């Protein structure tokens, strides 16, 4: 058995020593009040071992990390039909950019930019009986943890300040790429982003991507090919205009969120989750990026 604890200790120490811890997202007012000193790392191996350090058991806003989970649920419900309404190319632009969406006639570049995630949200709203509740239960089931919840204040905070997201949703609607009302889709989207989870819960939720599509408690089974595709999307689009940099420096499929979380994984081997709320200019966690770079450099564990 490999012991990852010493390496987690090492990367934790060098990341927390950094003077510049990045900037907490302030465009969602509720996120601006989170303490920048928080930092946690959690690693779960496919064969069930866990290693962790720091604030790995504190819940935080998963934000865009939820886009992988909504895509997973939509894939399990409608399969490849999703690809008619959303593309699979990296955007090379920020997650909330609007220009490309207009130029490309309302077909978002990929499911992980905001507009793409709204199309996925629209699919779920159309398919589910009680969309928000059913999605939350799906996340609870794949994580095997019923304590996971929405943070209503974060969802509300984003709703009252989310002018750009309203613009994106209206653009999608104008191109006929939303079936449901803009307000209904955004209400679902803001809630999915507001879900709070800990590093250790996220490592569990992402277990299926390292385990050929089988989650912890066999409640869902994606095919190996579906999982391979979602991992490919995480690698190419998981970090917006920093996706190339993440592949270059870290070399793992992964997903970030403006709450400061990052989940990354090596198929068939492990899932590693970091949380530090301070972000770099591209909206990705500063300490998390650095810690993961150091982790894969020192262990030589990457997909390349
Ligand atoms: N809820 C955030 C937004 O829509 C998610 C962005 C992110 O985490 N990158 O702006």
Boltz pocket constraint, residues with backbone or C-beta under 6 A from the ligand:
constraints:
  - pocket:
      binder: B
      contacts: [[A, 62], [A, 63], [A, 64], [A, 65], [A, 95], [A, 96], [A, 114], [A, 158], [A, 165], [A, 189], [A, 193], [A, 256], [A, 257], [A, 258], [A, 259], [A, 283]]
      max_distance: 6.0
